[in-house]
Each structure stands twice: as C-alpha cells, then as structure tokens.
Amino acid sequence: MLTNIFKEAEILDKNKHKDLGLVPYVNYKFAKDVYLAPITYEEMLVANKSLIIVFVKDTEGTIYPSVVLGGEESSNLLLDDDFVWKKNYYIPAVLRCYPFGVGTDGNNNFITLDVESDCTVVNKGSKIIQDTESFTDHGKKSIDFVTNIYSNIHLAKQFTDHLNSLGVLKQAEISIEKEGKKYTLKNGIYIVDENTLNKLESRKLKKLASMGYMKLIYAHLFSLNNSY
C-alpha cells in the first residue's frame, strides 16, 4: 500500500533505530507521484467535501475506498510547485502517517519506517525510542496513529465487500480537468451505480442504513462532483 512513497522502508527496530529522531516535514514531496490514496470510512465523511472518492481494486482483488489525487498519467495534482499541499484540500491520513507505514510478510503485520526520509534524522528531532526496551511518548503516539489508520483502512473492506455483494459497484472512468488538461483514471476504478442502488429491495436499503453505510454511499456520490 503506497509503497512508492518510501525510499528505504525498514521494519521498526528498537535497537537498530534507537538513534533516529523525527523532524517535521516541510512539504509533501514524498507524495508527488501518488494519484490514489486509501482512506478509512470515517475519512469519507470529511474527504468528500474536497476530494473525489472512488473504490479501487488492488492486485489481490480487494476493493478499498480511496481518494483521487491525480490521473494515471500525472503526478499528484494537489501539490503546488513547492510540493506544499494546496489549501482547502483534505490530506489523507495514510500520508500523514509518513515516514511510518505498515508492512506484512503474509502472516504478520509490522510497523515500518522510511530511514531515508528527509524527516528521519540521526540524533536530532523528536526521538522515537527511549532505549532499546521502550518507545518515547512521541514514538508511541506515532505508532498508535499509523496502527489505527491502517487497521481502519482494512476494516473499510467490510463496507466495500457489502456493496460488492449487492452488485451496486460498477467499473468507471474518472476524468479531471485542470488548467486546460484532462487526466483520467480507469484501471480498477469503481463507483456506486445509482440506478442499481435505487432498485434494491427495501429491506436491503434499510440494512445499509442501519449499518451506517448509506451516509458513506452519499458521501461518495456527492464527491464525484468535486473539481481540482
């Protein structure tokens, strides 16, 4: 997930990384090539005010809610010339986790750290590890944040799985027009088919509402009108 933002991701190790500290990053240059970012379903209710929300199928066939940041042939369209995130556009939490991430070996998940990040420095900044046995308060907060975000992104699969089981997702092509240029997304992109949704039996619609999914569906549909 978002492996292209990491220069040199390593499994976080209390001994190996005990001398590393974090300094605030001044821009989002690390995300300059990101045109899709996964989000939690809680984020959908905030991100829909400024970003386009779609559903993306990954290489393993899993579908996640994601926000569109650019087209397949473009870089991140929400960064200015200095790689600063443009005002009034939501910044996905998964990018705010950086330089931390979550990796897996197929059986277990683990916290990773980009040791080549501009905000990861030796003997400077806010230390992550107090000693080889424990994390600092700053380290704990960072790890709790990334763990929570990635866990909730995984939980969003329950939402998309339910939509998929109802047959209301359809493949789509998303187009963004910006400064006279057109950017497109079409590989593995899905949106809710309103016609199919409206034809669902009332009991299925009531279940969507009782599960809190209808508000997420409307957030997604509303977001498709956003422009960059």
Number of C-alpha atoms within 10 A of each C-alpha: 12 16 12 11 21 20 15 12 20 19 19 20 13 17 12 11 19 20 17 19 19 20 13 10 14 11 14 20 19 18 22 22 18 23 21 22 21 26 24 23 23 12 21 24 16 13 22 23 18 18 27 26 30 24 24 24 16 13 8 6 9 13 24 27 26 27 27 23 27 25 21 16 11 16 16 21 21 24 19 15 8 10 17 14 20 12 10 9 16 17 20 22 18 20 20 13 17 21 24 25 27 22 17 11 7 6 5 7 12 13 17 22 22 20 21 14 19 16 19 22 17 14 12 13 14 17 23 25 22 15 14 13 9 14 17 14 14 16 18 13 13 17 21 11 17 23 19 13 22 20 13 16 22 18 14 19 17 13 20 21 14 13 17 14 9 13 14 20 19 14 16 17 12 19 15 18 12 12 6 5 7 12 16 15 19 14 14 16 21 22 21 21 15 14 9 13 17 11 10 14 9 10 9 12 16 14 12 18 14 10 11 12 19 15 14 19 22 15 20 26 18 15 21 18 13 13 12 15
